[in-house]
Amino acid sequence: MSTTSVGRGGEALAQAYLEERGYKLLRRNFRSGHKEIDLIMQVGCTVVFVEVKSRSKTAYGTPAEFVTPNKQRLLTLAAQGYLLEMGLTDVPARFDVVEIYLSTGEVRHIENAFDAV
């Protein structure tokens, strides 16, 4: 199975998980240049930018640990692009990470995983 298909499968699981908890999907795989946001959701009046990380093994760290400072910077830039494009510069927004553990099917949602960089 390719990393792309694993990633897309993880995104579908994360989306379903969040929707079960009242989140509404705004956009999947938003691209701003070479930067991409996996899921853009809304809960209440807050726009939530979601990075989904799927891993089968944790020998090298948890999935969230792969959201490096550089990745956070790229996500922040892409989020700014989305908010500008949609005219939403004055709405509350945050960054979440959803971890998918492929070996067990476990899903972990980390709200406010990092601040805008």
C-alpha positions in Angstrom: 0.0 0.0 0.0 1.4 3.4 -1.0 2.0 6.2 1.5 -0.5 8.3 -0.4 -3.3 5.7 0.0 -2.4 5.2 3.7 -2.6 9.0 4.2 -5.9 9.3 2.4 -7.3 6.4 4.4 -6.2 8.1 7.6 -7.7 11.4 6.5 -11.1 9.6 5.9 -10.9 8.1 9.4 -10.1 11.4 11.0 -12.9 13.2 9.1 -15.4 10.6 10.2 -14.1 10.7 13.8 -14.4 14.5 13.9 -17.8 14.6 12.2 -19.2 12.2 14.8 -18.2 14.8 17.4 -20.0 17.7 15.7 -17.3 19.1 13.4 -18.3 20.1 9.9 -16.0 19.6 6.9 -15.2 22.8 5.1 -12.4 21.5 2.8 -10.2 18.5 2.2 -6.6 18.7 1.0 -6.5 22.5 0.6 -3.4 23.5 -1.3 -1.7 26.9 -1.2 1.4 26.6 -3.4 3.3 23.5 -2.3 1.7 23.6 1.2 -1.3 21.4 2.0 -3.8 21.2 4.9 -5.3 17.7 5.2 -8.7 18.8 6.6 -10.3 22.1 7.4 -13.2 21.7 9.8 -15.5 24.0 11.7 -16.8 23.5 15.2 -19.0 26.2 16.5 -17.6 29.4 15.1 -14.0 28.2 15.1 -12.1 27.1 11.9 -10.0 24.1 12.7 -7.0 23.2 10.5 -6.3 19.5 11.0 -3.1 17.7 10.3 -3.6 13.9 10.1 -0.7 11.6 10.9 -1.1 7.9 10.3 1.6 5.4 11.6 1.7 1.7 11.9 4.7 1.8 14.3 5.7 4.2 17.0 9.3 3.0 17.4 10.5 6.5 16.2 7.9 8.5 18.0 4.2 9.2 18.1 2.5 10.4 14.9 2.2 14.0 16.3 5.9 14.2 16.8 6.2 14.2 13.0 4.5 17.6 12.9 7.9 19.3 13.1 8.4 23.0 13.6 9.0 23.3 9.8 5.7 21.5 9.1 4.0 23.8 11.6 5.3 26.8 9.7 4.1 25.5 6.4 0.6 24.7 7.9 0.5 28.2 9.3 1.2 29.8 5.9 -1.4 27.6 4.2 -4.0 28.4 6.9 -3.3 32.1 6.4 -3.8 31.6 2.6 -7.2 29.9 3.2 -8.4 32.5 5.7 -7.5 35.3 3.3 -9.1 33.5 0.3 -12.3 32.9 2.1 -12.5 36.3 3.8 -12.3 34.8 7.3 -9.4 36.8 8.7 -11.4 37.8 11.8 -12.7 34.4 12.9 -11.2 32.2 15.6 -9.0 29.5 14.3 -6.7 26.7 15.7 -4.5 23.9 14.7 -5.3 20.3 15.7 -3.5 17.0 15.0 -5.3 13.7 14.6 -3.2 10.7 15.2 -4.2 7.4 13.5 -2.6 4.3 14.9 -2.9 1.8 12.0 -1.9 -1.3 14.0 -4.8 -0.8 16.5 -7.2 1.5 14.7 -6.9 4.0 17.6 -7.7 7.6 16.8 -6.3 10.4 19.1 -7.4 14.0 18.7 -5.0 16.7 19.9 -6.8 20.0 20.1 -4.7 23.2 19.9 -1.7 21.0 19.1 0.4 24.1 18.3 0.2 27.9 17.9 0.5 29.6 14.6 4.2 30.0 13.8 
